Amino acid sequence: MQLTRFTDYGLRTLMYVGARAENSASVKEVADHYGISRNHLVKVVHRLSQLGYIETTKGKGGGIKIAKDATKLRLGDLIKQLEPNMNMVECFDTKTNTCRITGSCQLKHYLFEATQNFINTMNKYTLADTVQNKELLFA
């Protein structure tokens, strides 16, 4: 399993603004800090704003801030909302599945269970857990 860059950038953005809960940050600042595309990050920030995880303010003194309590943002739930799908293999999507052994295959059940376990494990942790050591985050 591999998370998309979109999800990776989303999680990193939330970590950045979560660690600076009392201060706003600009998209440029976050992009520069992580060395990632500002243009791509704008799309990520827009989605995070739509989902209600961050607040955005335009103009002088504006920027992005965490909108929710980081101790309540479970990582598995965040990943599920940011990932376009959690389809590890083709047969997970009944609309596009062309696998010839779907009816008799047991592997899909194991992979589905593993995916669920991944989300459940990630949900043991919150965004606040990821930003406990702010000095390392901003080093």
Z-matrix of the N, CA and C atoms (Angstrom, degrees):
N
C 1 1.442
C 2 1.525 1 108.39
N 3 1.302 2 114.86 1 140.67
C 4 1.456 3 120.43 2 176.14
C 5 1.512 4 108.50 3 -139.39
N 6 1.318 5 116.08 4 129.24
C 7 1.449 6 120.29 5 176.92
C 8 1.524 7 109.24 6 -75.97
N 9 1.314 8 116.10 7 149.31
C 10 1.460 9 120.49 8 177.93
C 11 1.522 10 109.96 9 -70.12
N 12 1.316 11 115.68 10 160.44
C 13 1.468 12 120.08 11 175.05
C 14 1.518 13 110.70 12 -60.19
N 15 1.315 14 114.96 13 -35.63
C 16 1.454 15 120.58 14 179.91
C 17 1.531 16 109.89 15 -56.65
N 18 1.315 17 116.92 16 -47.47
C 19 1.464 18 121.47 17 179.16
C 20 1.518 19 110.72 18 -67.34
N 21 1.315 20 116.60 19 -43.37
C 22 1.466 21 121.44 20 177.80
C 23 1.524 22 109.93 21 -56.63
N 24 1.330 23 117.06 22 -50.57
C 25 1.459 24 120.95 23 -179.91
C 26 1.525 25 111.23 24 -64.32
N 27 1.321 26 116.36 25 -36.74
C 28 1.459 27 120.18 26 178.40
C 29 1.517 28 111.68 27 -62.96
N 30 1.318 29 116.30 28 -45.79
C 31 1.462 30 120.33 29 179.17
C 32 1.529 31 111.09 30 -64.85
N 33 1.330 32 116.23 31 -42.71
C 34 1.467 33 119.26 32 179.95
C 35 1.530 34 111.62 33 -65.45
N 36 1.334 35 115.98 34 -37.82
C 37 1.473 36 119.63 35 177.25
C 38 1.518 37 110.39 36 -63.39
N 39 1.324 38 116.36 37 -45.06
C 40 1.458 39 119.93 38 178.70
C 41 1.531 40 111.24 39 -62.62
N 42 1.326 41 116.44 40 -38.13
C 43 1.464 42 119.54 41 176.86
C 44 1.528 43 110.49 42 -62.30
N 45 1.322 44 115.97 43 -44.74
C 46 1.466 45 120.64 44 -177.80
C 47 1.524 46 110.79 45 -61.97
N 48 1.326 47 116.05 46 -52.49
C 49 1.466 48 118.24 47 -177.44
C 50 1.529 49 111.21 48 -73.99
N 51 1.323 50 117.40 49 -26.31
C 52 1.461 51 120.66 50 175.94
C 53 1.510 52 111.96 51 -67.97
N 54 1.310 53 116.30 52 -36.10
C 55 1.468 54 120.81 53 178.53
C 56 1.522 55 111.37 54 -72.78
N 57 1.316 56 116.52 55 -21.67
C 58 1.470 57 121.90 56 179.61
C 59 1.523 58 109.72 57 -112.09
N 60 1.304 59 117.35 58 40.91
C 61 1.465 60 123.20 59 -170.44
C 62 1.525 61 114.12 60 -47.58
N 63 1.310 62 117.79 61 -34.43
C 64 1.462 63 119.73 62 -176.61
C 65 1.530 64 113.16 63 -87.60
N 66 1.320 65 118.12 64 -9.40
C 67 1.464 66 121.86 65 -177.72
C 68 1.521 67 111.53 66 -121.97
N 69 1.320 68 115.76 67 149.19
C 70 1.463 69 121.28 68 173.56
C 71 1.515 70 110.21 69 -81.43
N 72 1.312 71 115.59 70 156.83
C 73 1.465 72 122.11 71 173.73
C 74 1.517 73 107.44 72 -132.11
N 75 1.310 74 116.48 73 153.85
C 76 1.465 75 119.72 74 175.80
C 77 1.524 76 109.04 75 -93.93
N 78 1.313 77 115.56 76 158.42
C 79 1.463 78 120.36 77 176.51
C 80 1.520 79 109.00 78 -60.94
N 81 1.325 80 116.47 79 -40.71
C 82 1.470 81 120.30 80 178.72
C 83 1.527 82 110.94 81 -60.09
N 84 1.315 83 116.47 82 -42.67
C 85 1.461 84 121.36 83 179.71
C 86 1.535 85 111.08 84 -60.47
N 87 1.321 86 116.76 85 -45.26
C 88 1.465 87 120.78 86 179.64
C 89 1.524 88 110.32 87 -66.50
N 90 1.329 89 116.59 88 -44.20
C 91 1.469 90 120.96 89 179.67
C 92 1.528 91 110.56 90 -61.51
N 93 1.311 92 117.07 91 -44.44
C 94 1.467 93 120.84 92 179.04
C 95 1.526 94 111.29 93 -64.72
N 96 1.319 95 116.55 94 -40.90
C 97 1.467 96 120.68 95 -178.57
C 98 1.529 97 111.25 96 -60.20
N 99 1.329 98 116.22 97 -41.95
C 100 1.466 99 120.43 98 -177.93
C 101 1.529 100 113.59 99 -94.18
N 102 1.333 101 117.13 100 -8.25
C 103 1.465 102 120.10 101 -178.26
C 104 1.521 103 111.94 102 66.91
N 105 1.337 104 115.82 103 42.46
C 106 1.465 105 120.42 104 -178.77
C 107 1.524 106 110.36 105 -120.51
N 108 1.309 107 116.24 106 166.47
C 109 1.457 108 122.68 107 -177.13
C 110 1.529 109 111.69 108 -64.41
N 111 1.323 110 115.89 109 124.27
C 112 1.461 111 120.60 110 176.84
C 113 1.522 112 110.44 111 -63.92
N 114 1.333 113 116.52 112 -41.48
C 115 1.466 114 120.40 113 -179.03
C 116 1.528 115 111.60 114 -60.66
N 117 1.325 116 116.45 115 -42.95
C 118 1.462 117 120.38 116 178.17
C 119 1.527 118 110.06 117 -66.51
N 120 1.325 119 116.34 118 -40.09
C 121 1.457 120 120.75 119 -177.67
C 122 1.530 121 111.62 120 -66.01
N 123 1.318 122 117.48 121 -31.98
C 124 1.463 123 120.41 122 177.08
C 125 1.532 124 109.72 123 -58.51
N 126 1.320 125 117.52 124 -42.00
C 127 1.469 126 121.52 125 178.81
C 128 1.525 127 111.04 126 -66.02
N 129 1.316 128 116.04 127 -40.00
C 130 1.465 129 121.34 128 179.13
C 131 1.525 130 109.86 129 -64.07
N 132 1.328 131 116.72 130 -47.04
C 133 1.461 132 121.73 131 -179.95
C 134 1.528 133 110.55 132 -62.30
N 135 1.308 134 116.48 133 -39.74
C 136 1.466 135 120.22 134 177.69
C 137 1.531 136 110.24 135 -59.72
N 138 1.325 137 116.87 136 -45.16
C 139 1.468 138 120.82 137 179.58
C 140 1.530 139 111.38 138 -65.93
N 141 1.324 140 117.29 139 -43.03
C 142 1.462 141 120.58 140 177.84
C 143 1.529 142 110.89 141 -60.64
N 144 1.315 143 115.98 142 -35.92
C 145 1.461 144 120.87 143 177.20
C 146 1.530 145 110.17 144 -68.38
N 147 1.324 146 117.36 145 -43.81
C 148 1.467 147 120.92 146 177.58
C 149 1.526 148 111.69 147 -58.80
N 150 1.333 149 115.81 148 -37.27
C 151 1.460 150 120.89 149 -179.06
C 152 1.533 151 112.52 150 -79.37
N 153 1.340 152 116.46 151 -7.75
C 154 1.457 153 121.18 152 177.24
C 155 1.514 154 114.82 153 84.02
N 156 1.349 155 117.37 154 14.67
C 157 1.458 156 120.15 155 -179.61
C 158 1.517 157 113.02 156 -84.37
N 159 1.330 158 116.01 157 -27.41
C 160 1.464 159 119.65 158 177.64
C 161 1.518 160 109.36 159 -132.60
N 162 1.317 161 114.26 160 156.00
C 163 1.464 162 121.96 161 173.89
C 164 1.513 163 107.56 162 -108.10
N 165 1.311 164 116.46 163 138.73
C 166 1.456 165 120.42 164 178.44
C 167 1.526 166 109.18 165 -117.59
N 168 1.324 167 114.84 166 141.37
C 169 1.454 168 121.54 167 177.75
C 170 1.519 169 107.40 168 -131.76
N 171 1.332 170 115.98 169 129.87
C 172 1.461 171 120.30 170 179.92
C 173 1.518 172 110.40 171 -91.30
N 174 1.325 173 114.49 172 162.22
C 175 1.454 174 120.85 173 174.13
C 176 1.516 175 113.84 174 90.43
N 177 1.337 176 113.90 175 -176.74
C 178 1.458 177 120.55 176 -178.44
C 179 1.528 178 109.50 177 -61.63
N 180 1.310 179 115.18 178 130.77
C 181 1.460 180 120.09 179 -178.07
C 182 1.516 181 113.48 180 80.88
N 183 1.319 182 116.29 181 2.90
C 184 1.460 183 120.87 182 179.87
C 185 1.513 184 111.45 183 -82.96
N 186 1.297 185 115.49 184 -168.37
C 187 1.456 186 121.09 185 178.94
C 188 1.513 187 111.03 186 145.65
N 189 1.315 188 115.51 187 -156.31
C 190 1.458 189 120.72 188 -179.32
C 191 1.524 190 109.71 189 -121.62
N 192 1.328 191 114.40 190 143.27
C 193 1.467 192 121.71 191 179.40
C 194 1.521 193 108.22 192 -138.31
N 195 1.302 194 115.24 193 154.66
C 196 1.458 195 120.60 194 174.70
C 197 1.532 196 107.33 195 -66.64
N 198 1.326 197 116.75 196 137.28
C 199 1.463 198 120.88 197 -175.90
C 200 1.525 199 112.61 198 -103.87
N 201 1.311 200 116.11 199 -13.82
C 202 1.459 201 119.68 200 -176.51
C 203 1.520 202 110.06 201 -127.71
N 204 1.287 203 115.41 202 163.83
C 205 1.460 204 122.10 203 177.37
C 206 1.528 205 108.79 204 -68.01
N 207 1.329 206 116.18 205 117.78
C 208 1.467 207 121.39 206 -176.55
C 209 1.524 208 112.48 207 -61.46
N 210 1.313 209 117.55 208 -22.35
C 211 1.470 210 119.96 209 179.14
C 212 1.526 211 111.88 210 -75.68
N 213 1.329 212 116.24 211 -10.92
C 214 1.461 213 120.42 212 -179.84
C 215 1.535 214 113.12 213 -105.80
N 216 1.330 215 116.79 214 -4.21
C 217 1.465 216 120.86 215 -178.02
C 218 1.522 217 109.55 216 -92.12
N 219 1.330 218 116.21 217 99.99
C 220 1.460 219 121.37 218 -178.45
C 221 1.529 220 109.67 219 -78.82
N 222 1.318 221 115.61 220 133.00
C 223 1.468 222 121.26 221 -173.36
C 224 1.526 223 112.95 222 -61.83
N 225 1.313 224 117.90 223 -39.81
C 226 1.470 225 120.17 224 178.93
C 227 1.514 226 112.14 225 -61.68
N 228 1.318 227 116.48 226 -41.98
C 229 1.465 228 120.45 227 178.20
C 230 1.522 229 110.80 228 -64.81
N 231 1.338 230 116.73 229 -40.63
C 232 1.465 231 120.46 230 177.14
C 233 1.525 232 110.85 231 -60.34
N 234 1.317 233 115.95 232 -46.27
C 235 1.466 234 120.68 233 -179.30
C 236 1.527 235 110.38 234 -61.16
N 237 1.313 236 117.57 235 -45.00
C 238 1.471 237 120.56 236 -179.99
C 239 1.518 238 111.73 237 -60.96
N 240 1.331 239 117.32 238 -33.87
C 241 1.459 240 119.85 239 -179.77
C 242 1.524 241 112.76 240 -79.42
N 243 1.314 242 117.25 241 -28.03
C 244 1.463 243 120.05 242 -177.73
C 245 1.526 244 113.08 243 -89.42
N 246 1.308 245 117.50 244 -30.87
C 247 1.464 246 120.70 245 179.89
C 248 1.530 247 109.42 246 -72.66
N 249 1.329 248 117.23 247 139.17
C 250 1.473 249 118.98 248 178.38
C 251 1.527 250 111.34 249 -65.04
N 252 1.317 251 116.66 250 -31.24
C 253 1.460 252 122.12 251 173.67
C 254 1.522 253 107.70 252 -165.36
N 255 1.292 254 115.76 253 167.59
C 256 1.460 255 120.33 254 178.65
C 257 1.537 256 109.08 255 -113.38
N 258 1.309 257 115.87 256 31.55
C 259 1.459 258 121.67 257 -177.76
C 260 1.527 259 110.71 258 -80.15
N 261 1.314 260 115.88 259 100.99
C 262 1.466 261 120.23 260 179.32
C 263 1.519 262 111.63 261 -71.19
N 264 1.317 263 116.01 262 -33.53
C 265 1.460 264 120.85 263 -178.94
C 266 1.521 265 109.57 264 -134.76
N 267 1.297 266 115.80 265 162.45
C 268 1.453 267 123.48 266 -175.04
C 269 1.530 268 113.55 267 -54.20
N 270 1.319 269 116.87 268 -40.33
C 271 1.464 270 119.86 269 -173.15
C 272 1.530 271 113.47 270 -71.01
N 273 1.337 272 118.43 271 -8.42
C 274 1.461 273 120.55 272 176.35
C 275 1.523 274 111.30 273 -69.65
N 276 1.325 275 117.45 274 -21.78
C 277 1.462 276 121.63 275 179.92
C 278 1.522 277 108.73 276 -107.75
N 279 1.309 278 115.82 277 103.79
C 280 1.473 279 120.13 278 -175.83
C 281 1.533 280 112.76 279 -64.35
N 282 1.327 281 117.51 280 -23.21
C 283 1.466 282 120.57 281 -179.13
C 284 1.526 283 112.74 282 -73.24
N 285 1.341 284 117.09 283 -32.85
C 286 1.462 285 120.24 284 -175.68
C 287 1.526 286 113.17 285 -113.85
N 288 1.306 287 117.14 286 1.90
C 289 1.466 288 121.12 287 -177.04
C 290 1.531 289 111.74 288 -67.03
N 291 1.323 290 115.90 289 126.57
C 292 1.471 291 121.24 290 174.62
C 293 1.530 292 111.38 291 -123.96
N 294 1.329 293 116.64 292 10.26
C 295 1.460 294 120.85 293 -177.40
C 296 1.531 295 109.64 294 -65.64
N 297 1.300 296 116.60 295 132.13
C 298 1.463 297 121.92 296 -175.98
C 299 1.528 298 113.53 297 -78.77
N 300 1.328 299 117.70 298 -15.66
C 301 1.468 300 118.70 299 -175.97
C 302 1.528 301 112.95 300 -109.40
N 303 1.319 302 117.20 301 13.43
C 304 1.463 303 121.00 302 -176.31
C 305 1.523 304 112.27 303 -53.45
N 306 1.307 305 117.74 304 -42.70
C 307 1.461 306 121.38 305 -176.59
C 308 1.517 307 114.47 306 -62.67
N 309 1.322 308 117.70 307 -29.63
C 310 1.465 309 120.35 308 -176.43
C 311 1.528 310 113.38 309 -114.98
N 312 1.297 311 117.38 310 2.27
C 313 1.469 312 121.72 311 -174.83
C 314 1.528 313 111.61 312 -81.43
N 315 1.305 314 115.76 313 131.80
C 316 1.463 315 121.23 314 175.46
C 317 1.522 316 111.96 315 -96.24
N 318 1.329 317 116.73 316 -20.77
C 319 1.459 318 121.10 317 -177.19
C 320 1.519 319 111.76 318 -56.18
N 321 1.325 320 117.33 319 -41.21
C 322 1.470 321 120.44 320 -177.94
C 323 1.521 322 111.79 321 -58.16
N 324 1.323 323 117.48 322 -34.83
C 325 1.457 324 120.76 323 179.26
C 326 1.534 325 111.18 324 -66.87
N 327 1.314 326 115.60 325 -40.17
C 328 1.466 327 120.31 326 179.47
C 329 1.533 328 110.77 327 -68.41
N 330 1.317 329 115.55 328 -40.25
C 331 1.461 330 119.78 329 179.15
C 332 1.529 331 110.74 330 -67.43
N 333 1.322 332 116.11 331 -39.35
C 334 1.464 333 119.61 332 177.88
C 335 1.525 334 110.09 333 -63.32
N 336 1.329 335 116.56 334 -43.82
C 337 1.462 336 121.03 335 177.87
C 338 1.530 337 111.05 336 -61.15
N 339 1.315 338 116.28 337 -41.73
C 340 1.469 339 120.63 338 179.17
C 341 1.527 340 110.51 339 -63.55
N 342 1.314 341 117.47 340 -40.21
C 343 1.464 342 121.75 341 178.11
C 344 1.523 343 110.13 342 -62.88
N 345 1.328 344 116.21 343 -44.90
C 346 1.464 345 120.28 344 178.57
C 347 1.529 346 111.14 345 -62.99
N 348 1.328 347 116.20 346 -39.99
C 349 1.469 348 119.91 347 178.10
C 350 1.520 349 111.72 348 -64.98
N 351 1.335 350 116.42 349 -36.33
C 352 1.464 351 120.98 350 176.21
C 353 1.530 352 110.08 351 -60.03
N 354 1.329 353 116.71 352 -50.52
C 355 1.470 354 120.92 353 -179.90
C 356 1.523 355 110.31 354 -62.62
N 357 1.317 356 117.05 355 -43.71
C 358 1.466 357 120.53 356 179.31
C 359 1.528 358 111.56 357 -61.58
N 360 1.327 359 116.52 358 -41.18
C 361 1.468 360 120.39 359 177.72
C 362 1.523 361 110.17 360 -64.62
N 363 1.314 362 117.41 361 -45.57
C 364 1.466 363 120.56 362 179.65
C 365 1.522 364 111.18 363 -63.44
N 366 1.323 365 117.22 364 -30.52
C 367 1.460 366 120.31 365 179.40
C 368 1.532 367 113.20 366 -74.61
N 369 1.305 368 117.64 367 -5.65
C 370 1.465 369 120.62 368 172.83
C 371 1.529 370 110.36 369 -74.51
N 372 1.320 371 116.10 370 -13.90
C 373 1.465 372 122.17 371 -174.63
C 374 1.523 373 110.16 372 -121.69
N 375 1.315 374 115.06 373 152.17
C 376 1.461 375 120.80 374 179.43
C 377 1.520 376 110.22 375 -116.75
N 378 1.312 377 114.59 376 170.69
C 379 1.461 378 119.63 377 176.19
C 380 1.527 379 109.77 378 -58.55
N 381 1.317 380 117.27 379 -37.61
C 382 1.469 381 120.87 380 179.47
C 383 1.525 382 111.05 381 -59.83
N 384 1.323 383 117.66 382 -35.37
C 385 1.463 384 120.45 383 178.72
C 386 1.523 385 111.67 384 -63.27
N 387 1.315 386 117.25 385 -30.29
C 388 1.469 387 120.67 386 -176.35
C 389 1.521 388 113.29 387 -79.21
N 390 1.317 389 117.17 388 -15.60
C 391 1.470 390 119.58 389 -175.44
C 392 1.529 391 112.21 390 -119.39
N 393 1.300 392 116.74 391 27.33
C 394 1.464 393 120.06 392 -178.98
C 395 1.527 394 111.89 393 -63.53
N 396 1.324 395 117.21 394 -38.55
C 397 1.460 396 120.61 395 -178.29
C 398 1.525 397 109.10 396 -103.90
N 399 1.315 398 115.97 397 83.53
C 400 1.461 399 121.74 398 -175.89
C 401 1.527 400 113.07 399 -62.90
N 402 1.331 401 117.68 400 -30.26
C 403 1.466 402 120.99 401 -179.74
C 404 1.526 403 110.75 402 -62.03
N 405 1.323 404 117.11 403 -41.50
C 406 1.460 405 120.32 404 178.97
C 407 1.525 406 111.40 405 -70.21
N 408 1.303 407 116.99 406 -35.18
C 409 1.462 408 121.26 407 -178.72
C 410 1.529 409 111.23 408 -64.08
N 411 1.312 410 116.53 409 -36.15
C 412 1.454 411 120.61 410 -176.84
C 413 1.525 412 114.26 411 -103.68
N 414 1.337 413 116.83 412 10.24
C 415 1.465 414 120.97 413 -179.17
C 416 1.505 415 111.15 414 -71.46
